Amino acid sequence: MRKLSPYGVVSLLAMLCICCNFGWCIGCLDDERRALQEIIDSMGFQSESSPSESYSDDCCQWEGVDCSLTSSHVVRIFFDHARDVDYAREEEELWFPDMDLFSQIKELQELQLTGNRIGGLVNPEG
């Protein structure tokens, strides 16, 4: 098998970046988009818009979601302080994330959910 030269690697990466910037990439995977949508719905967004309302079906374009350029899998989720909660209300504002939904995101490497009033986990074995 022939090795790819450094010039070839740079060319390949440049082509990937150009393709993705013009919307020619595959986009996010359907099962991961559905899982992310369920996570967002469970958070009970009360602000003007949730990350999914900002873009189309490509969850890789959603605010707080990063995908791999090569596999289109979601690799990072940053939903810090994403819930617009009224801290005067106590228990009804707690969020109980379903870990089974997060386990459907196969290549997740980083998850940040700070400041979302997590009360506990549902399906922690997920």
N, C-alpha and C positions, 0 to 999 in steps of 0.2 A: 504494500500500500504506500502510495506517495504522500509525503508530508506537505502540508500547506505552508507556503512561505509567509513570512511576516507581512509582506505586502498583500498577500491573499487574505490573511486574517483581517487586516485593516479594511480591505475592500469589502469583505463580507459583512463586517460590523457596520460600515457606512451604508451599505445597501439595506440592511435591516432597519437602521434608524430612518433612512429616507422613506422606506416603505411604510413604516409605522406612522410617521408624521403625515403622510398623505392618506392614511386610513386604509392601507392595503393589507394590514395584518389581520390575522384571523379574529382577533377580539377575544373576549373572555369566553370561557367554556359555559355551556348552558346550565349544567348541574351546579357549577360554582356560582353563577349569577343567581339562580333560584335560591341557593343557600344564603347568599349575601342579602337578597331581598327579604327573606324570612328573618334574618338577624336584624336588619334595619327595621322591619315592621314590629318586631318584638321589643325594640328599644322605645317605641312610643314617641317618635319625633313629634314635638309640639311647636317646633320653630317653623319658619317660612317654608323650608324645603329640606327634604332628606337628601343624602348624597345621590340616591338613585334618580331623583327628579331632575337633576341637573343635566343629565345626558340620556342617550338612547339605551339600547339593550347591551351595549358594550360596557360591562362593569369595570373594565380596565381604565375607562375614562372617568369613573366616578371619583368624586373628592374623597380622599382618605384611603383609596385602594390602589395598590401597585401590583403590576403583573410582570411575569418573566417575559422578556422580549423573544425568547426562543421557544417557549412552550405554551404561552398564553395563560398559564396557571396563575392564580392569585398568590403572591408571595408575601405581601405585607398588607396589614389593615391598621389604619390609624384613625380610630374613632374616639380620640380623647375629647372629653367634655362635649360629646356630640348630642347628648340629650339635653333639651331645654327644660329643665325641671325647676319647679318652685320649691326651694328648700324649706319653706314654711310648712309644706305638707310633708308628712313623714312617711309612713309605711306604704301608702299607695304609689309612691314615686320610686320605690326600689325596683331594680331590674334583676331578673333571674335568667341569665343567658343559658340557652340550651347548647351544651357542648357538643351534642350530636350534630348540630348544624355546622359548627366550626370544624368538626372532623371530616366533613365533606369537601373541605378545601384542602386538597391533597398535598400541595407543596408550600403550605403556609409556614413562613420562617419567622415572622415577627407580628405580634398582635399587641396593640396598645388600646386599652379601654379605660384609662385613668379618668376619674371625675364623672363617672356615669351612674353612681349610686348603685353598685352591684350588691344585691342582698344575699346572694348565694348562687349556686350552680345547679342547673337541671341536667340530668344525665352526665354526671361528672366522669363516668367511665368512658364517655364518647371521646 
